[in-house]
Amino acid sequence: MNPARAIARSIWMLGFVSLFMDVSSELIHSLLPVFMVSSLGATALAVGVVEGIAESTALIVKVFSGAISDYLGRRKFLAVIGYGLGAASKPLFALALTVNWVLAARFIDRIGKGIRGAPRDALVADLAPAGIRGAAYGLRQALDTVGAFLGPLLGVLLMLLWAGDFRKVFWYATIPAAIAVLLLVFGVKEPRSGSIARGPVASMQWKTLSDMGSAYWFVVAVGGVFTLARFSEAFLILRAQQQGLADAYAPLVMVLMNVVYALVAYPMGRLADRMSRVTLLGAGLIALIVADLVLALAQGLAAVALGVALWGLHMGMTQGMLAAMVADTAPAHVRGTGFGFFNLASGVAMLIASVLAGLLWDTLGSAITFYAGALFAVAALSMLMLGSRWRGLGC
């Protein structure tokens, strides 16, 4: 049977929820670094701090939402709250007058993302049989990424239509965000709690970590080092702007990255059900190393475009893979907690990575930022190779 046909309707709907919310979010985020630098006078370090705090907040909050979803035995309620906060934050970007205001809007938006992320990922695992789980995560990720390139593309069209008026463009982001919330409320059916094997879980008690095995903690460690190599995509946009890309066309950076990401994510998810996920993750890390080196050495927009495309390739090869590896190694009754603590480690790493990227950019130049990313990716790849003895990771 075709794995895509075997995937439950609610998983498809979760994918479309992600698609519409990403149209909204990426419409804003693909313009936000340029808006902060060109309109609000921000430095690269300020961009790194805003992006680092925002993205790490989203990841760290997932530890609480994941554990709470395990305790309640229900995922959808928390996902609705998270998507609702994301939708409510969108008007704040259009009203922002300072970098601090942008930080506040990003903080609220990413709290929403953090609340919804772990329950949504655990809900996919609850709905998908183990034999097609990689395909299910790949499908949701692919639809998410379709939204992530449609959003920036819409941003370009609206910037041209409104003669570069960032604020008018940001107002349009409220429409797809509202659609995402409505799809989640009316289109996703959560499986009955009795149909999912769950053990007794005390919400947010550290003793639940004793249920996690060594394979799970290895995934957490590799994911943390990997995130140090994967600083905010805002720096891809700034690199293109540095090479002469006009403000109105800045979202095309995210369009290119996410087109490649979307094309790769689902095939990689299916492939992960048939071969070693560790091998595929290692290949994705190699793609990131090459992307960083190309971006560090780039002279002109063509070279930047190649580096951005390779960055999208690595994203498609690794993001769904890491989620599937967490699902495989975390016990079912604490799977939400497992996703939460995985994202806690990644969140701390993301904050460090983005702030460090901005600091290196301002003090030593943009090339050093990407060389540093390549070094962290080499470190993550080395860890992955040395840890291949863990059979639970699909080696």
C-alpha positions in Angstrom: 0.0 0.0 0.0 1.1 3.5 -0.7 2.3 5.0 2.6 0.7 8.3 1.8 -2.7 6.7 1.5 -2.2 4.8 4.7 -1.6 8.0 6.7 -4.6 9.0 8.8 -6.8 12.0 7.7 -5.9 13.8 10.9 -2.2 13.7 10.2 -3.0 15.2 6.8 -5.0 17.9 8.5 -2.1 18.6 11.0 0.1 19.0 7.9 -2.3 21.6 6.5 -2.5 23.4 9.8 1.3 23.6 9.8 1.2 24.8 6.2 -1.2 27.8 6.8 0.6 28.8 10.0 3.9 28.7 8.2 2.5 30.9 5.4 1.7 33.4 8.1 4.9 33.1 10.1 7.3 33.0 7.2 5.7 35.9 5.4 6.8 37.9 8.4 10.0 36.2 9.3 11.4 36.3 5.8 11.2 40.1 6.0 11.9 40.6 9.7 15.8 40.7 9.6 15.7 43.3 6.8 13.0 45.2 8.6 15.0 45.3 11.8 18.2 46.4 10.0 16.8 48.8 7.4 13.8 50.3 9.3 14.7 49.9 13.0 18.5 50.3 12.8 19.4 46.9 14.4 22.9 45.3 14.2 23.6 41.7 13.3 24.1 41.0 17.0 20.7 42.4 17.8 19.1 40.2 15.1 20.9 37.2 16.6 19.7 38.0 20.1 16.1 38.4 18.9 16.2 35.3 16.8 18.1 33.3 19.5 15.7 34.2 22.3 12.6 33.6 20.1 13.6 30.3 18.7 15.1 29.0 22.0 11.9 30.0 23.8 9.9 27.9 21.3 12.1 24.9 21.9 12.4 25.2 25.7 8.6 25.7 26.2 8.1 22.4 24.5 9.4 20.5 27.5 6.4 21.7 29.6 3.8 21.2 26.9 5.1 17.7 26.1 5.1 16.6 29.7 1.6 18.1 30.3 0.2 16.4 27.2 1.5 13.1 28.6 -0.1 13.8 32.0 -3.4 14.7 30.5 -3.3 12.0 27.9 -4.6 14.6 25.4 -2.6 16.5 22.8 -5.1 18.6 20.8 -6.1 21.1 23.5 -2.6 22.3 24.0 -2.0 22.4 20.3 -5.0 24.7 19.9 -3.7 27.0 22.6 -0.3 27.2 20.9 -1.6 27.9 17.4 -4.0 30.5 18.9 -1.2 32.4 20.6 0.7 32.3 17.3 -2.2 33.8 15.4 -2.8 36.5 18.1 0.9 37.7 17.9 0.8 38.5 14.2 -0.7 42.0 14.5 2.1 43.1 16.9 4.7 42.9 14.1 2.8 45.4 12.0 2.6 47.8 15.0 6.3 47.4 16.1 8.2 50.6 16.5 11.4 49.3 18.1 13.6 46.2 18.2 12.3 45.5 21.7 8.7 45.5 20.4 9.8 43.0 17.7 11.4 40.9 20.4 8.1 40.9 22.4 6.1 39.9 19.4 8.5 37.1 18.5 8.5 36.0 22.1 4.7 35.6 22.2 4.7 33.9 18.8 7.4 31.4 19.8 5.7 30.6 23.2 2.8 29.6 21.0 5.0 27.5 18.8 6.6 25.9 21.9 3.2 25.0 23.4 2.0 23.4 20.3 5.2 21.6 19.1 5.7 18.7 21.4 1.9 17.7 21.7 1.6 17.9 17.9 4.6 15.8 17.3 3.5 13.3 19.9 0.0 13.3 18.3 1.5 12.3 15.0 3.2 9.4 16.7 -0.1 8.4 18.4 -1.9 8.4 15.1 0.8 6.7 12.9 1.7 3.0 13.1 5.4 2.4 13.6 5.8 1.0 10.1 4.9 4.3 8.4 6.0 6.7 11.2 8.9 8.1 9.2 6.6 8.7 6.2 4.0 10.4 8.5 6.6 12.8 10.0 8.0 13.4 6.5 4.5 14.3 5.2 3.7 16.7 8.0 7.1 18.3 7.6 6.7 18.5 3.8 3.4 20.3 4.1 4.8 22.5 6.8 7.6 23.4 4.4 5.3 24.1 1.5 3.8 26.8 3.7 7.3 28.0 4.6 8.1 28.8 0.9 4.6 30.1 0.0 4.8 32.6 2.8 8.0 34.3 1.6 6.8 34.2 -2.0 3.6 36.0 -0.9 5.9 38.4 1.0 7.7 39.3 -2.2 4.5 39.9 -4.1 3.0 42.0 -1.4 6.2 44.1 -1.0 6.1 44.8 -4.7 2.4 45.6 -4.6 2.8 47.9 -1.5 6.1 49.5 -2.7 8.1 48.1 0.2 5.7 49.0 3.0 6.7 46.3 5.6 3.8 47.1 8.0 1.0 46.7 5.4 2.5 43.4 4.3 2.7 42.2 7.9 -1.1 42.8 8.4 -1.8 40.2 5.7 -0.2 37.5 7.9 -3.2 37.4 10.2 -5.4 35.7 7.6 -3.6 32.3 7.1 -2.9 32.2 10.8 -6.7 32.3 11.5 -7.3 29.6 8.9 -4.7 27.3 10.6 -6.5 27.6 14.0 -9.9 26.8 12.4 -8.5 23.8 10.6 -7.0 22.4 13.8 -10.2 22.9 15.8 -12.6 21.4 13.3 -10.4 19.1 11.2 -8.2 17.1 13.6 -9.6 14.2 15.6 -7.5 13.0 18.5 -7.4 9.2 19.2 -9.2 8.2 22.3 -6.8 8.0 25.3 -7.6 4.3 25.7 -6.2 3.5 22.2 -2.7 4.7 23.1 -0.5 2.7 25.4 0.3 5.0 28.3 1.9 4.4 31.6 1.4 6.5 34.8 3.1 9.9 34.3 3.4 12.6 36.9 3.5 15.9 35.1 6.9 17.6 35.1 8.5 15.3 37.7 12.1 14.6 36.9 11.7 10.9 37.9 10.0 10.3 34.5 13.4 10.7 32.9 14.5 7.4 34.4 12.2 5.8 31.8 14.4 7.1 29.0 17.1 4.8 27.7 20.7 5.6 26.6 19.6 5.7 22.9 17.2 8.5 23.6 19.9 10.6 25.5 22.3 10.0 22.7 19.7 11.5 20.2 19.4 14.5 22.6 23.1 15.0 22.8 23.6 14.9 19.0 20.6 17.1 18.5 22.0 19.7 20.8 25.4 19.9 19.1 23.7 19.8 15.7 21.6 22.9 16.7 24.8 24.8 17.6 25.7 24.4 13.9 22.2 25.5 12.7 21.9 29.1 13.8 18.9 31.2 12.6 18.1 31.4 8.9 17.9 35.2 9.4 21.7 35.1 8.7 21.1 33.6 5.3 18.9 36.6 4.5 21.5 39.0 5.8 24.2 37.3 3.7 22.1 37.7 0.6 21.5 41.3 1.4 25.2 41.8 1.9 25.8 40.5 -1.6 23.4 43.0 -3.1 19.8 41.5 -2.9 17.2 44.3 -2.6 14.9 44.4 0.4 11.8 43.6 -1.5 13.3 40.4 -2.8 14.8 39.3 0.6 12.0 36.6 1.1 13.3 34.8 -2.0 16.1 33.4 0.1 13.5 31.6 2.2 11.5 30.6 -0.9 14.6 28.9 -2.4 15.6 27.2 0.9 12.0 25.9 1.6 11.4 24.7 -2.0 14.4 22.4 -1.6 13.3 21.5 1.9 9.8 20.6 0.8 11.0 18.5 -2.1 13.3 16.5 0.1 11.4 16.1 3.4 8.8 13.4 2.5 11.1 11.2 0.3 13.6 11.2 3.2 10.9 10.3 5.6 9.9 7.3 3.5 13.6 6.3 3.0 14.1 6.4 6.8 11.5 3.6 7.2 13.7 1.4 5.0 17.3 2.2 6.0 19.4 3.6 8.8 18.2 6.9 10.1 21.7 7.5 11.5 23.2 7.2 8.0 20.7 9.6 6.6 21.2 12.1 9.4 25.0 11.9 8.8 24.4 12.7 5.1 22.4 15.7 6.1 25.2 17.0 8.4 27.6 16.7 5.4 25.2 18.8 3.4 25.2 21.4 6.1 29.0 21.5 6.2 29.2 22.1 2.5 26.4 24.8 2.7 28.3 26.7 5.4 31.6 26.6 3.4 29.8 27.8 0.2 28.2 30.7 2.1 31.4 31.6 3.8 33.3 31.8 0.5 30.4 33.3 -1.5 31.1 36.1 -3.9 27.9 37.2 -5.5 24.2 36.1 -5.3 24.7 33.0 -7.4 27.0 31.5 -4.8 24.7 32.5 -2.0 21.8 30.8 -3.8 23.8 27.6 -4.0 24.6 27.8 -0.3 20.9 28.5 0.6 19.8 25.5 -1.6 22.3 23.2 0.2 21.0 24.5 3.5 17.5 23.6 2.5 18.7 20.1 1.4 20.2 19.6 4.9 17.0 20.7 6.5 14.9 18.3 4.5 17.3 15.4 5.3 17.5 16.0 9.1 14.5 17.7 10.7 11.9 14.9 10.2 14.7 12.4 10.9 15.4 13.8 14.3 11.7 13.8 15.2 11.4 10.2 14.1 14.5 9.2 16.1 13.0 10.8 19.3 9.7 8.9 18.7 11.6 5.6 18.2 13.7 5.9 21.3 11.3 7.6 23.8 8.8 5.2 25.5 5.2 5.8 24.3 3.9 6.8 27.8 6.4 9.6 28.1 6.8 10.4 24.4 5.6 14.0 24.8 8.1 14.5 27.6 10.7 13.0 25.4 10.1 15.5 22.7 10.0 18.2 25.3 13.4 17.5 26.8 14.9 17.0 23.3 13.7 20.5 22.5 15.0 21.9 25.8 18.5 20.9 24.9 18.1 22.2 21.3 16.6 25.4 22.7 19.6 26.2 24.9 21.9 25.4 21.9 19.8 27.6 19.6 20.2 30.6 21.9 23.9 30.1 22.1 24.2 29.6 18.3 22.3 32.6 17.2 23.9 35.0 19.7 27.3 33.7 18.8 26.6 34.0 15.1 25.6 37.7 15.5 28.6 38.4 17.6 31.0 36.8 15.1 29.3 38.6 12.3 29.7 42.0 13.9 33.3 41.5 15.2 35.0 39.1 12.7 32.8 39.2 9.6 30.1 37.1 8.0 32.4 34.4 6.7 33.6 33.5 10.2 30.0 33.0 11.2 29.6 30.2 8.6 33.0 28.7 9.2 32.0 28.3 12.9 28.7 26.6 11.9 30.7 24.2 9.7 32.9 23.3 12.7 30.0 22.5 14.9 28.5 20.4 12.2 31.7 18.4 12.0 31.5 17.9 15.7 27.9 16.6 15.5 28.9 14.3 12.7 31.8 12.9 14.7 29.5 12.2 17.6 27.1 10.4 15.4 29.7 8.2 13.9 31.2 7.3 17.3 27.8 6.5 18.7 26.7 4.2 15.9 26.8 1.2 18.3 23.4 2.2 19.6 21.2 -0.2 17.6 18.0 1.5 18.8 18.8 4.4 16.5 18.3 2.3 13.4 22.0 1.8 12.6 
